[in-house]
């Protein structure tokens, strides 16, 4: 990859990262502010509560601060978890830049932007702001937009691994 192509990869990666980060934080801010308004609580009073914002038969908008990772695993790591996750997300970003394949800039940016957004929550709120609770037919985890974006990015990256012609076709056109 030429230096110009590396610059393009970094620009695309950065723009996607920033976009996902800002969208996710805006949604989380909405739910935190809505909970404060509905329940007459200060932000720090929300951190240990489970608060329904909107309920249906299948999906609730339920504000929770997750102090672990998926399904609250590794919550025992406490304050160390945010540094471990931050290091891992930063490592993913460096790997994408080092790999120098432009086709990974968008899914990589989605993954890193969403990951940094969840890590940012840990620094600001002490846990990740989660708000989508699926309970139609079975109880599922409470998650957020960033979690969905990380899953989407992983699916795209797996697809690109099995269909490398999509990467090569784009690079040959450039």
NORGI-V452679 format. One record per run of one state. SS is the DSSP state (H for helix, E for strand, C for the rest). FROM is the first residue (numbers start at 1). TO is the last residue. If there is no record, write none. Layout:
ss=SS from=FROM to=TO
ss=SS from=FROM to=TO
This chain:
ss=C from=1 to=2
ss=H from=3 to=39
ss=C from=40 to=42
ss=H from=43 to=46
ss=C from=47 to=50
ss=E from=51 to=54
ss=C from=55 to=58
ss=E from=59 to=66
ss=C from=67 to=69
ss=H from=70 to=72
ss=C from=73 to=74
ss=H from=75 to=77
ss=C from=78 to=79
ss=H from=80 to=99
ss=C from=100 to=101
ss=H from=102 to=125
ss=C from=126 to=127
ss=E from=128 to=134
ss=C from=135 to=141
ss=E from=142 to=143
ss=C from=144 to=144
ss=H from=145 to=162
ss=C from=163 to=164
ss=H from=165 to=173
ss=C from=174 to=174
